[in-house]
Amino acid sequence: MWSSVTRNISRRLLDKFVIRSALTTMADSTEVLNNVKDYYGKVLQSTADLKTQACVTPGKALNKQVKSAMSEVHEEVTARYYGCGLIIPPGVQGARVLDLGSGSGRDCYALSRLVGKSGEVVGVDMTSEQIDVANQYIQYHTDKFGYDKPNVSFVQGYIEKLVEAGLQPNCFDIIVSNCVVNLSPDKKAVLSEGFKVLKPGGELYFSDVYSDTELSDEIRKDNVLWGECISGALHWKTLHSLAKEVGFTKPHLVSCSPIDIDREDFNKVLGGAKFCSATYRLFKLPENHQKYSGGQVIYNGEIPGHEDTFQLDHKTELPAGDPVCLSAELVTVLRNSRLAEEFEFDPTAQEVCCLKVAEGEDPFSVIQDKEQRGEKIESACCGPSNKSGCC
Ligand SMILES: C[S@@+](CC[C@H](N)C(=O)[O-])C[C@H]1O[C@@H](n2cnc3c(N)ncnc32)[C@H](O)[C@@H]1O
């Protein structure tokens, strides 16, 4: 008798606990989303409110076309830029591009110029104030770029639910995102929805904040640091495991820069964790794609703005017209990607001489190696400084 009463009580307690923890998780996610909406909709009004280091994108990464496209974006849009990197891959002309967490639309408008009138750009953001600013300048940029109709649009929605927001599967060539994934309570959902809406051969090319260690629950629960794009950061290794689970190729590191946090109160909570801003590209290869052996690859030099060199990642550069020996893995990625036609492939070279992709490359070691070689390292354009800075 007693044991059945105890069993019933424990079951009831357990049920309660399970229900509560499920609700807590949902409530936590909703709370995170609401806090972030508030931060980007109400607290921040312009980049100046960030009180951070000035946003410095490394000069050499900005080619002439990109610089000029950025300079044509309306000043109110630019004034509300909160990104942490450059998210314009080579070869965007004529492409359909999706920007996750597009904010006031700076990257969307620069891309609108670069994709040309045969291309299209869609920005998704959950914060109505950000979407409102972005929408206000559609006609301005359409006129400025001399298009007869807009090639850019903005959708209010969650990046964890792209299909629910009305986006069709397999319809984008490129997905970009600038300092947003760290703010999401469900990064795997973001990657997996992105994978769905990308065309086979398409790529996710995005800048975000990463940590050098798995962050504790205490750090994760700090709302201010979450809003500051710090405590929601993925450990860089987790990006590799999530990419694999979702079906992407391994993430290729394009660039990385350290984020210095010089606020004592923040550092007390963070307990020595380090952060960097990094740009990665992840490809969605077609299902049952053909695998190729390693060999020589020649870049044709025909991508506008990249006539001299094509940069696949921070280590792999292909000077136009010069054969470069690439590993089986890199050849398989390129030949199955949206960029395949930009290269000639000669499989007769020995793979043994080929450049391989570093296995799970640590961006923090890349930064450290650069520092040791005395190379100039630009600080990321985001990261809290003395007051309440954010990206
Ligand atoms: C740091 S700002 C970056 C904005 C823009 N990418 C830029 O570079 O200016 C983050 C943006 O992501 C949006 N955002 C954050 N989490 C989101 C989510 N889960 N779904 C949709 N938008 C989100 C916010 O509303 C905000 O506009």
The ligand as an SDF file (V2000), in Angstrom:
LIG
                    3D

 27 29  0  0  0  0  0  0  0  0999 V2000
   23.5570   41.9890  -34.2210 C   0  0  0  0  0  0  0  0  0  0  0  0
   22.1770   42.4040  -35.1870 S   0  0  0  0  0  0  0  0  0  0  0  0
   22.8300   42.2270  -36.8310 C   0  0  0  0  0  0  0  0  0  0  0  0
   21.9450   42.8420  -37.8740 C   0  0  0  0  0  0  0  0  0  0  0  0
   22.5000   42.8300  -39.2960 C   0  0  0  0  0  0  0  0  0  0  0  0
   22.9130   41.5030  -39.7010 N   0  0  0  0  0  0  0  0  0  0  0  0
   23.6470   43.8060  -39.4160 C   0  0  0  0  0  0  0  0  0  0  0  0
   24.7660   43.3380  -39.7280 O   0  0  0  0  0  0  0  0  0  0  0  0
   23.4390   44.9820  -39.1920 O   0  0  0  0  0  0  0  0  0  0  0  0
   21.1600   40.9800  -35.0010 C   0  0  0  0  0  0  0  0  0  0  0  0
   19.8600   40.9830  -35.7770 C   0  0  0  0  0  0  0  0  0  0  0  0
   19.3460   39.6580  -35.8130 O   0  0  0  0  0  0  0  0  0  0  0  0
   17.9700   39.6520  -35.5200 C   0  0  0  0  0  0  0  0  0  0  0  0
   17.6700   38.3540  -34.8880 N   0  0  0  0  0  0  0  0  0  0  0  0
   18.2590   37.8490  -33.7890 C   0  0  0  0  0  0  0  0  0  0  0  0
   17.7740   36.6290  -33.5200 N   0  0  0  0  0  0  0  0  0  0  0  0
   16.8620   36.3500  -34.4860 C   0  0  0  0  0  0  0  0  0  0  0  0
   16.0010   35.2370  -34.7490 C   0  0  0  0  0  0  0  0  0  0  0  0
   16.0160   34.1920  -33.9520 N   0  0  0  0  0  0  0  0  0  0  0  0
   15.1770   35.2970  -35.8340 N   0  0  0  0  0  0  0  0  0  0  0  0
   15.1680   36.3950  -36.6320 C   0  0  0  0  0  0  0  0  0  0  0  0
   15.9450   37.4860  -36.4180 N   0  0  0  0  0  0  0  0  0  0  0  0
   16.7990   37.4630  -35.3680 C   0  0  0  0  0  0  0  0  0  0  0  0
   17.7630   40.8370  -34.6060 C   0  0  0  0  0  0  0  0  0  0  0  0
   16.4430   41.2990  -34.6700 O   0  0  0  0  0  0  0  0  0  0  0  0
   18.7640   41.8340  -35.1620 C   0  0  0  0  0  0  0  0  0  0  0  0
   18.1900   42.6470  -36.1420 O   0  0  0  0  0  0  0  0  0  0  0  0
  1  2  1  0
  2  3  1  0
  2 10  1  0
  3  4  1  0
  4  5  1  0
  5  6  1  0
  5  7  1  0
  7  8  2  0
  7  9  1  0
 10 11  1  0
 11 12  1  0
 11 26  1  0
 12 13  1  0
 13 14  1  0
 13 24  1  0
 14 15  1  0
 14 23  1  0
 15 16  2  0
 16 17  1  0
 17 18  1  0
 17 23  2  0
 18 19  1  0
 18 20  2  0
 20 21  1  0
 21 22  2  0
 22 23  1  0
 24 25  1  0
 24 26  1  0
 26 27  1  0
M  CHG  2   2   1   9  -1
M  END
$$$$
